[in-house]
Amino acid sequence: MVKSYIIQHTHWDREWYFTTEDAKVLSDQVFTEVLDELETNPKVNFCLDGQSSIVDEYVELNPDKLPLIQKLMAEKRLFVGPWFTQTDALLVDAEAILRNLIIGINDTLNKYGEPMMVGYLPDTFGFNAQLPTLLNQVGIDSFMCWRGLNFEKLVPSPYFIWQGLGDRFVYAMNFPFGYMTGLMTLDAQADIPTFVKSKLDPAIHFLKDHGANEDILIPSGIDQKNIVRSFDRVIEQINKVSEYENMLSDYPTYVNVLKGKKGLPEYKGELREPVYSRVHRSIGSVRSQMKVENFKLEQIILRRIEPLMIIAKKNKITISQGLLQRLWKKVLENQAHDSIGGCVSDNVAEDIFHRIKEAKEIAAGLENLIAKRIADSLGLTPNQVLVFNTDPTPYIGEKKVHIVSRTKNIYFKESEQAVVVKEVFYPERKNIMKLVATGYDYFDEPSYYELDIRVNVDLPAFGYKIIEFSESNQPLEQVSKHKQTQISNSCYTLSFESQELLLETSEGIKIADFLTFVDEANDGDTYDYSPLVGEREQQLSFTDAYVLSDSMKQTLILNGELELPYDLQERAAKQATGKLTYQVQLQLSKGDSPLIEGKFILDNQALSHRLRMKIQVEDPKEMSIAQIQNGFSCNHPDDIPANWEESYVEKPVNLEIFDKSVTVENNFGHVTVFADGVKEYERINDKLLITLMATTGELGKPNLAWRPGRASGDTTNEGHIMMPTPLAQELGENEWTFAFKISTGTFDEMKTAKYAYERLTPSISYQKQALNVFINRLDNKIWPLEEKFDLEKEFSMLGLPRELLVSAIYPSYRKKDAFVVRLANPTKKSVTIDKKILTDVKIVNALEEEIVYTEEIQPYDYITLQMTL
């Protein structure tokens, strides 16, 4: 007999068109009702949406409810976790997804009880192909979702084995009718026969027929929905009229039922098909600066703060793990699907950018504290600079150091080359007060410079080194400007003539019109781009070109302006009072650097348009290889049927998602584009188009060209209103960074992943000086310690082979005097680890639970090591 397992839950967006503070007000009522019902009725249970952050916020308001929450979780009647927030699965870093799980699981264990170990993401807008692998890292072998499945194309059943790019897999459960499949409204409770006949039984029948399933999952809840009282008796009434056997259940119970099934269909790949629900395939370019800032923060934590905290702890500088966790939580709060997607009100967008600001402040403060404590212990003088290397391999090459000096007539003893790339001059100040032993003294403060200087350094692995500068008869080298339109190094020549950029490689490859930028109208909203009928894209032209050069680098600068309609009304009236003012920077390093680094700076003074970077890739087959979370996915545009509206709820446009790089193979080799925080691309003919921004002024609009029917965002629901989002127009200055690599030979996954990793290696330096104690914001309040530590002048604490790829190095969450090293294998081949590396370490999962592991990292997988300090 067919049986349905009905699970009562609430879906909890922490923010959407309402703010997090609004959601707290709602939770005070809804969660209290849930707890009251569970306390008085032992026959029922409830799921609090799989995220611990909302429980934290509720307990902060209602600390007296903590013992009851702990009791109900121990009884397996209240389900919390495993996530900290309901993460997006496409637009954030693999490590961010893992930290969301690690923090969510640890927090739940420490505060409330055993978390719900189910990969529960009921409303996320599609899923990367590596999510099964990521879930496995914390011991989760199941997954539940609403969106992204296509029974005709991907897998024939809502219950299946979903395999990552390697061998890791999860038992996957999809609810094509959404997490509200068995929603019991007050009307439904008042007329259960109608509810069963018109909604519940048809849903069960559909799910039964797609895969000949006998055990059916029925989630019963909706956004911010309160608990249905006496739900056990409601189930009894349902069973009196239903064709099927229905039982009150919970998600872990259903997972165990599914695990007992044999012959489940299998699938490998992403889940982004818009058949039964929208996945918003163009949301990757909405509120683009929010995504860029999120990317920067992820890199700041992973490549700067976490490694510095380990270096600090090894040098007897203790910093609270709570500060690091607070930093991660600020980031994770912004990574819920609505938040990072950008489909939120401007009210919420302001909150998101404020959390970004707070996270940057925490990160900068931590770096400042660590660097100053080490500098104090080393007794650095003002002409010494502490330079860090947070990678576990030695570094030889260029770093940017930040110093304050009374003169630019200086030289660095260890670097033959030193180039000023940015300077600020501070004039002399009269009658300045100074604290001395006897009180205060007054003096004239001399003028000085604040300088960013590129120098060549030789740094030890995962540690620091002191470099020195001295006064000189000659000023530092500065960047010079030249009236020319060509740059070159040993790998490339870039020439700009007649509005066309010609790229030539040292191997004889020539690509004409290599890079252009195009713009077109956007009639969409904060969920989706939508083309405007009759509009054509415009190519951005350039009015000015020149070269900036020094002994280390050459940069080709292109400036331009484009007049275009200010808004959609002007487009209809054929007017043009809007303007884009922009600059492209393409930079080559001297020597044999294989990367062309780029930057696009835009002053946006127009509304509702989409801007894309178009790269000539010399391949008409429209194939591409997208780097995703610890892996690579080969994509080819699908043929979109003319009658797509009959099968899809939105047009299945061929806009793909990538993480850090996308590659196109061609006759001579391949072209790779690296991008920082940009997530969306498309292949058209012999071009690769990467979306930089898609601006809009509406939260949700109905009847878009690519998305017919209702407005996403509830704006056309009964009693709702259209909601303007002027901040999503992203007026003013916007900036994107990227790089290109043109290669002969076959595409190599590991080499590409290593280039993506290495180009993001940070420059971290610190100078202990008294000319300006606000260069680092906390310097003025970090007083020297009385206790002095005897630190090494040059320090290295960890060395790993260059062929290994590091996913993260961070302080242990579970052991006080330990740290974690996670190594990644983003390739289809196993990677062997030298036995010496595994000596005196524990091989653990991401929760730092000891596991049995081989000496190889399996394809598209990880190995996590716990090391003692």
Buried (B, 14 or more C-beta within 10 A) or exposed (E): EBBBBBBBBBBBBBBBBBBBEBBBEBBBEBBBBBBBBBEEBEEBBBBBBBBBBBBBBBBEEBEEBBEBBBBBBEEBBBBBBBBBBBBBBBBBBBBBBBBBBBBBBBBBBEBBBBBBBBBBBBBBBBBBBBBBBBBBBBBBBBBBBBBBBBBEEBBBBBBBBBBBBBEBBBBBBBBBBBBBBBBBEEEBBEEBEEBBBEBBBEBBBBBBEBBEBEBBBBBBBBBBBBBBBBBEBBBEBBBEBBEBEBBBBBBBBBBEBBEEBEEBBEBBBBBBBBBBBBBBBBBBBBBBBBBBBBBBBBBBBBBBBBBBBBBBBBBEBEBEBEBBBEBBBBBBBBBBBBBBBBBBBBBBBEBBBEBBEBBBBBBBBBBBBBBBBBBBBBEBEBBBBBBBBBBBBBBEEBBBBBBBBBEBEBBBEBBEBBBBBEBEEBEEEEEEEEEEEEEEEEEEBEEBBBBBBBBBBEBBBBBBBBBEBEEBEEEBBEBEEEEBBBBBBEBBBBBBEEBEBBBBBEEEBEBEBBBBBBBBBBBBBBBBBBBBEEBEBBEBEBEEBBBBBBEBBBBBBBBBBBEBBBBBEBBEEEEBEBBBBBBBBBBBBBEEBBBBBBBBBBBBBBBBBBBBBBBBBBBEEBBBBBBBBBBBBEBEBEEEEEEBEEBBBBBBBBBBBBBBBBBBBBEBBBBBBBBBBBBBBBBEEBBBBBBBBBBBBBBBBBEBBBBBEBBBBBBBEEEEEBBBBEBBBBBEEBEBBBBBBBBEEEBBBBBBBBBBBBBBBBBBBBBBBEBBBEBBEBBEEBEEEEEEEEBEEEBBBBBBEEEBBBBBBBBBBEBEEBBBBBBBBBBEEBBEBEEEBBEEBBBBBBBBEEEEBEBBBBBBBBBBBBBEE
